[in-house]
Amino acid sequence: MDAVSVQDIQLTMREVQDHIANWLVDAIGGKKYREDVWQYSKGTGGGRSRLWEGGPEDVLEKAGVNFSMIEGTQLPMYVLRGVEANDTILLSPRLRLTCPSA
């Protein structure tokens, strides 16, 4: 079995984000998301946030599909919850989907 690289994980997670975002666009009648691409200022990495607001009320009011992958020696505490880390590099891939219920 080949070793999986950080780049492989990042690519796969972005593909999952793309798949979910495209599915949501179709599900809510073609309404496109607002995208924010950002870089992590206290280390390396960054992320991509996609947000829908004001969609059809019977489907969703607000939804977001976000991905971030950051590295550094001083990550925010919310990133560190439940993560085992060594003393040099901390890595946090995240993909979140939020759709409020009716």
N, C-alpha and C positions, 0 to 999 in steps of 0.2 A: 504494500500500500504506500502510495506517495504521501509525503508530508504536505500538509495544508499550510499555505502562507497567509500572512496578515492581508496581503493584497487579494488573495482568493476569497477570504472571508468578506472583505469589504465589497468586492465585486458582486458576490452572491447576495449580500444584504441589500445592496442598491437595486439588484434585479428584483428581489422580493418587494421592495418599496415600489418600484415601477409597476409591477404586476398588480399590487393592491390599489395603487393610485389609478391605474387605467381601468380597473374593474369598477372603482367608485365613480369615475367619470361616466362610464356607460350606465351604471345603476341609477344615477341621478339625472339622466337625460342630456349628457354632454357638457355639463357645467365644468369648466376648467378650474384647477386649483391655483392659488397664489403660492409661488415658490420663493423661499429664502435660502440662499447658499451662504454658509458662513465658515470662517476659519477660527480655530482655537488659538487665543492669544498668549496662553501661558504654557504652551507646549507645541505639539504638532497635531495635525488632523483637523477635523471640522465636521460639518454635517450639511444636511439638506432637509428643510422642513417644507411640507406641502399642506396647505390649509384651504378648506372650503368653508364658506360662511353664507348664510342666506339661501340654502338649497331648498328644494321642495319640502315643506313642513312634514309631509307624510313619510318622507324618507330620512331626512336628517336636518338638523338645525345648524350644526357645526361639526366638522370632522377634521382630523389631522393624521397624516402619515409621515412620521419623522424618522430620520436616520442620523446617528452621529457616531464617530469613531475618533477618539482623542487619545493622545499619549502625553505623558509628562510625569514629573515627580511631585507635583502639587495639584492634584485634581480636586474638584469640588466634592464635598462630603456626600452629596446625594448620589454621586457616581460610584463612590466606594462601598456603599451598602451591599453586602453580600458578595463582594469581590475579593478574592485572594490576590495579593500583590507582593512582588519582591521589592527591594529597596531602590531600584533604578528606573523601571518603566512600568507604568500602569496603563492598561488598555481597556476601553469600554465600548463595545459595539452595542447599539440599542436601536430597536425598531419598535415604534409605538403606533397603535391605531386607536383612536378615540371617537366613538359615535354615541352620543347620549340616547338613552331610551325614551320612548314616547310617554 
